[in-house]
Amino acid sequence: ELPAIPAKILKQIKSGRRIQISLSRVLSLPVNCSQLCNGSLGHDLVGLLKDSLAPSTQATYMSGIRSYINFCDSHGLIPFPSSEALLCFFSVFSFNRGIACKTIKVYIT
């Protein structure tokens, strides 16, 4: 199960602003590995993860995340950690709003 995302981060995602998160807070690592996250290896890992997606793909994924969070907010649901059932409801909601199945598939990936 994924850890809950702090409200401050959810607010930043919904606003469309870029967010900065400590890598050690995102990854579940043993305590003795946390030093790696704060050093050059952690910086390299963040760079590789960021560079592995084209800017347009990053924008599409962020659009999906914002849409999902707005869906949860409008229905009084807690977005993270998510569940298969919640993603199914989000998919139906998106489809009913005219979002193409192909786009929904990308959103929930």
C-alpha positions in Angstrom: 0.0 0.0 0.0 1.3 3.4 -0.9 1.8 6.1 1.8 -0.8 8.9 1.9 0.3 12.0 0.1 0.3 15.1 2.3 -2.4 17.7 1.8 0.2 20.4 0.9 1.5 18.2 -2.0 -2.1 17.5 -3.2 -2.8 21.2 -3.2 0.3 21.8 -5.3 -0.7 19.1 -7.8 -4.2 20.4 -8.2 -2.9 24.0 -8.8 -0.7 22.7 -11.6 2.5 24.0 -9.9 5.7 22.1 -10.1 6.4 20.2 -7.0 9.7 19.3 -5.2 9.7 16.2 -3.1 12.6 14.6 -1.2 13.3 11.3 -2.9 13.7 9.5 0.4 10.1 10.5 1.2 8.8 9.0 -2.0 10.6 5.7 -2.0 10.3 3.2 0.9 13.9 2.5 1.6 15.6 0.9 4.6 17.0 3.5 7.0 20.6 2.7 6.0 19.8 3.6 2.3 18.5 7.1 3.1 22.0 8.6 2.7 22.0 7.4 -0.9 18.9 9.5 -1.7 20.5 12.6 -0.3 23.7 12.2 -2.2 24.7 12.3 -5.9 23.1 8.9 -6.6 19.7 10.2 -5.4 20.1 13.3 -7.6 21.0 11.0 -10.6 18.0 8.8 -9.9 15.6 11.8 -9.9 17.2 13.1 -13.1 16.8 9.7 -14.8 13.2 9.4 -13.7 12.4 12.9 -14.9 14.3 12.5 -18.2 12.6 9.2 -19.0 9.4 11.0 -19.9 9.0 13.6 -22.5 7.6 16.9 -21.3 4.4 16.3 -23.1 4.0 12.9 -21.4 4.7 14.5 -18.0 2.0 17.1 -18.7 -0.5 14.4 -19.7 0.2 12.4 -16.5 -0.1 15.5 -14.4 -3.4 16.3 -16.1 -4.7 12.9 -15.2 -3.5 13.2 -11.6 -5.2 16.6 -11.3 -8.4 15.2 -12.8 -8.4 12.2 -10.4 -7.8 14.4 -7.4 -10.6 16.8 -8.5 -12.9 13.8 -8.9 -12.1 12.6 -5.4 -12.6 16.0 -3.9 -15.9 16.5 -5.6 -17.1 13.2 -4.2 -15.6 13.5 -0.7 -13.1 10.7 -1.3 -9.6 10.4 -0.1 -7.4 10.1 -3.3 -4.3 8.3 -1.9 -3.7 5.6 -1.4 -5.9 4.6 -4.3 -7.7 1.3 -4.9 -8.8 -0.6 -7.9 -12.5 0.2 -7.2 -11.8 3.9 -6.9 -9.9 3.9 -10.2 -12.8 2.1 -11.8 -15.3 4.7 -10.5 -12.9 7.5 -11.8 -12.8 5.8 -15.2 -16.6 5.6 -15.5 -16.9 9.3 -14.3 -14.3 10.4 -16.9 -16.0 8.4 -19.7 -19.4 9.9 -18.8 -17.7 13.4 -19.1 -16.6 12.6 -22.7 -13.0 11.6 -22.0 -11.8 9.1 -24.6 -11.1 5.6 -23.4 -7.5 5.9 -24.7 -7.0 9.0 -22.5 -8.5 7.4 -19.4 -6.2 4.4 -19.9 -3.2 6.8 -19.8 -4.7 8.6 -16.8 -4.9 5.5 -14.6 -1.6 4.0 -15.7 
